[in-house]
Amino acid sequence: MDILRKHRPFYRLLSTFVLVALLLVALPAAALAAPAQAETASPQAHYVWYTVQPGDTLSKIALRYGTTVSALMSVNGLSNANHIYVGQRLKIPTESGSCVRYHTVTYGQTLSGIAAWYGVSTHSLAQANNITNYNRVYSGQSLCIPGWSAPPAPPPSGGFWYKVTYGDTLSRIALRYGTTVWAIMAANNLSSANRILVGQSLWIPGGYAPPPSPGPKPTPTPPPASPPLTGGPWTALYYNNKELSGTPVETRVDGKIHFDWGAGSPSAAVNSDDFSALWTSINSFEAGTYRFMTTADDGVRVYVDGALVIDNWKVQPAAESSGEIALTAGSHTVQVRYFEESGLASIYVRWAKK
């Protein structure tokens, strides 16, 4: 015991020396560990933006974009999976940067048409969305657009005006004048590639007007076709239902039936969705066969003296319809019936003698 007390200072010094030595050995190891952690850090995440629509839930959005509710909550700082609101912008995490945009399919669109719109091949679009049947896409489906980038805006001075004629589509016009559907939509502030009207003027950016094909001058030159007639004035009855039933909520006189209400309505008294209209007009005709034409979103029917000439009574994007009837000289009653279910609303009625 006396020996231990005598040499206690020596043992304390020895213990201190051993502790310092152990620390010196451990510190380099810790310093070397830091770079290893940095090398295994996850790569930078990729995101797309999504605006919440009516009826959306976080689980539906996660399923649509192939992610999870927890991932959406994490990247958007959400604490409650049941609390999102219409118009809210959400970050959607993606596994890679290959999907730089998502497209929601609308009625009437095809896989090849969507691929042409965004400048990608149908095969790559199908492959990016695991589609095996190229003929099957459905309204409301969300498609990943692989490797898409918006085309550069054309210079303001480059381009010309074009007037839409019967049978035109944006894709045909774009192909004819060496431009793209997207460029025409951007230049004319169009929200849908399926909604153009006969007689509408479009600015064709960066395109070229092809010279007329050389050929023999026709003789004799036929007289120019008469411009379509729109009739009128029209007695108009508007209803807040799709069946033209009950008491009209508004009665007025319309000069012609050529309306593009967009997402709005004919007046403050009329609904923006689920409404119908009945127009009646007595017009003077020369004897002959007349071609009646309509462009409507959604349904339309045209009667002449009670005879059904056009019957296109269904929900649809703006669509052309026509029908013919032989008339005697004199006055004839033309009646137009129309309904709008939801979304955009427009109608254009005219006729011409053959």
Number of C-alpha atoms within 10 A of each C-alpha: 5 6 7 10 8 9 10 11 10 10 11 10 10 11 11 10 11 10 10 10 11 10 10 10 10 10 11 10 10 10 10 10 11 10 10 10 9 9 9 8 8 7 8 7 11 15 18 15 13 16 12 17 14 8 8 13 17 20 15 13 19 17 12 13 17 12 16 18 15 15 15 20 17 13 14 14 10 14 10 9 13 10 9 16 14 11 11 10 14 20 17 21 22 16 11 12 14 14 19 17 19 17 13 12 17 16 13 12 14 18 22 16 13 19 19 16 15 21 19 16 15 17 14 15 22 20 13 15 14 11 16 10 9 13 10 9 18 15 12 11 12 16 23 20 23 23 15 16 11 10 11 7 11 15 9 9 8 12 17 13 11 14 12 17 13 10 9 13 16 20 18 12 18 18 12 14 16 14 17 24 20 19 22 22 18 14 16 13 9 14 10 12 15 17 17 19 25 15 11 10 14 19 18 26 26 19 20 14 13 9 6 6 6 6 6 6 7 7 6 6 7 7 6 6 9 9 10 14 13 19 18 17 16 22 17 20 20 26 23 22 20 17 14 18 11 9 10 18 14 16 13 11 14 16 13 18 20 17 13 17 14 13 12 16 18 17 12 9 13 20 19 21 19 16 22 25 24 19 22 21 19 17 15 12 15 12 12 12 15 17 16 23 22 26 23 30 27 24 25 26 20 23 17 19 13 11 11 15 18 19 15 18 14 15 16 15 21 21 19 17 16 17 15 17 14 12 17 12 11 10 13 16 13 20 20 21 20 25 30 27 19 15 14 20 25 27 23 20 22 18 18 16 20 11
